[in-house]
Every structure is written in structure tokens, then in C-alpha cells.
Amino acid sequence: MAWIYLIIAGLLEIVWAYSMKLSEGFTKPAPTIVTLVAMVFSFGLLSLSMRVLPLGTAYTIWTGIGAVGAFVVGIMILNEPATAMRIVAACLIIGGLVLMKISS
């Protein structure tokens, strides 16, 4: 169950990062509310996963899901550049996530 909590927490990190961008510095109420609610649930689920998983594993996986997810959202929705260097960096993060999962 801890891994499920952690994955959902990571997905919520993507939601709050994207909605924070849409909030334009917390000046738009709806995206600001989405950001805050997603943050609370993301942190809460991360906390639940840490009851079972080691801190280093849980936090690394959580931030990795958020980082790569935000990268993908940026490219697909916000039309950010998909340069070769950025793609390689994302692949390295994914590789690190896989190794972290295997090691635990």
C-alpha cells in the first residue's frame, strides 16, 4: 500500500506544480485552491508512505515522479522545448528512480 500512496503522492505533485504555474503567482483563485489542496494531499500521502518506506527512497521517488511529470506536462501542455539535453536529463532521473526502487 505504501507504494500506491507514494505514486499517487507523486502524481499529485505534478498536479500542484502545474496548477501553481496556472495560478500566476497565486493571483488566480481556482488554480491557487487546486495547488493548495493537491499539496496537502501529496504531502499527506508521502507521509503515509514513509511509515513503511525509507526516507531516502520515498522522497527520491516522490520528487522524481514530480520532476519528470512536470517536465512532460511542460512539453505537452505548455509547449516548453523538448531539447535533447532535457530529454537525456529526464531519462537519467527515470533511471535513478528505477535503481532506487530496485535497491529497496
Backbone torsions as a table, in degrees:
resi	resn	phi	psi	omega
1	MET	NA	-32.0	-178.5
2	ALA	-60.5	-38.6	179.8
3	TRP	-68.4	-36.7	177.3
4	ILE	-64.6	-45.6	176.6
5	TYR	-57.5	-42.9	-177.2
6	LEU	-66.2	-42.3	179.0
7	ILE	-64.4	-44.1	178.5
8	ILE	-63.7	-40.5	177.6
9	ALA	-60.2	-41.3	177.7
10	GLY	-65.1	-40.5	177.8
11	LEU	-65.5	-37.4	176.8
12	LEU	-68.1	-28.1	175.1
13	GLU	-64.0	-38.6	176.4
14	ILE	-63.2	-43.7	179.7
15	VAL	-59.2	-48.3	-176.3
16	TRP	-71.8	-30.5	176.7
17	ALA	-66.2	-44.2	179.5
18	TYR	-66.4	-44.6	-179.2
19	SER	-69.3	-28.1	174.8
20	MET	-65.0	-40.7	175.8
21	LYS	-60.1	-44.7	-179.2
22	LEU	-67.8	-22.7	-177.7
23	SER	-73.3	-12.8	179.6
24	GLU	51.3	60.2	178.4
25	GLY	72.6	31.9	-179.5
26	PHE	63.1	31.4	177.5
27	THR	-96.5	-13.5	177.8
28	LYS	-106.6	121.6	-172.8
29	PRO	-61.1	-47.8	-174.2
30	ALA	-62.3	-52.3	178.4
31	PRO	-64.8	-29.3	177.4
32	THR	-64.6	-43.8	178.7
33	ILE	-64.2	-44.0	178.2
34	VAL	-59.6	-43.5	179.3
35	THR	-57.8	-51.3	-175.9
36	LEU	-65.4	-42.4	179.4
37	VAL	-65.5	-45.2	179.2
38	ALA	-63.2	-37.8	177.6
39	MET	-61.9	-47.7	-178.3
40	VAL	-59.7	-47.3	-179.4
41	PHE	-68.8	-37.4	178.3
42	SER	-62.2	-49.0	178.6
43	PHE	-64.8	-38.9	179.2
44	GLY	-62.3	-45.6	179.6
45	LEU	-69.0	-36.0	174.9
46	LEU	-60.3	-44.3	179.2
47	SER	-60.5	-43.2	178.0
48	LEU	-62.7	-40.4	-179.5
49	SER	-66.2	-29.8	-179.0
50	MET	-74.0	-8.5	173.6
51	ARG	-65.4	-28.9	-176.0
52	VAL	-112.4	-43.7	-174.6
53	LEU	-86.7	149.6	175.8
54	PRO	-63.3	148.4	-179.9
55	LEU	-52.4	-51.2	-177.1
56	GLY	-59.4	-41.5	179.6
57	THR	-68.2	-51.7	-176.4
58	ALA	-61.2	-48.5	-176.4
59	TYR	-67.0	-39.5	179.3
60	THR	-64.9	-45.3	179.4
61	ILE	-63.8	-44.6	-179.7
62	TRP	-59.3	-50.8	-179.2
63	THR	-68.1	-34.4	179.1
64	GLY	-65.5	-45.0	177.1
65	ILE	-59.8	-45.2	179.5
66	GLY	-63.2	-43.8	-177.9
67	ALA	-65.9	-49.4	-179.1
68	VAL	-68.8	-39.9	178.3
69	GLY	-62.7	-43.4	178.1
70	ALA	-65.3	-36.1	175.9
71	PHE	-60.7	-47.0	-179.9
72	VAL	-65.5	-44.6	177.6
73	VAL	-60.2	-42.1	178.5
74	GLY	-58.8	-42.3	-180.0
75	ILE	-72.6	-48.3	-171.7
76	MET	-77.9	-34.0	-174.5
77	ILE	-107.3	-38.8	-175.1
78	LEU	-97.9	4.0	178.2
79	ASN	57.2	37.2	174.9
80	GLU	-76.5	156.4	-175.7
81	PRO	-67.3	140.8	176.5
82	ALA	-108.6	67.1	-178.2
83	THR	-74.4	159.7	179.9
84	ALA	-58.9	-41.8	-178.9
85	MET	-63.7	-40.7	179.1
86	ARG	-67.0	-38.9	179.1
87	ILE	-66.8	-42.0	177.1
88	VAL	-61.2	-43.9	179.2
89	ALA	-59.8	-43.7	178.5
90	ALA	-63.5	-40.1	178.3
91	CYS	-63.9	-37.9	177.3
92	LEU	-65.0	-39.2	176.8
93	ILE	-62.3	-45.8	179.4
94	ILE	-60.7	-42.3	176.8
95	GLY	-59.5	-41.1	177.1
96	GLY	-64.6	-38.1	177.8
97	LEU	-63.7	-43.6	179.3
98	VAL	-61.9	-45.3	179.4
99	LEU	-64.0	-37.5	178.0
100	MET	-64.3	-41.4	179.2
101	LYS	-65.5	-44.2	-180.0
102	ILE	-63.2	-37.0	-176.3
103	SER	-74.0	-15.2	179.3
104	SER	-109.7	NA	NA
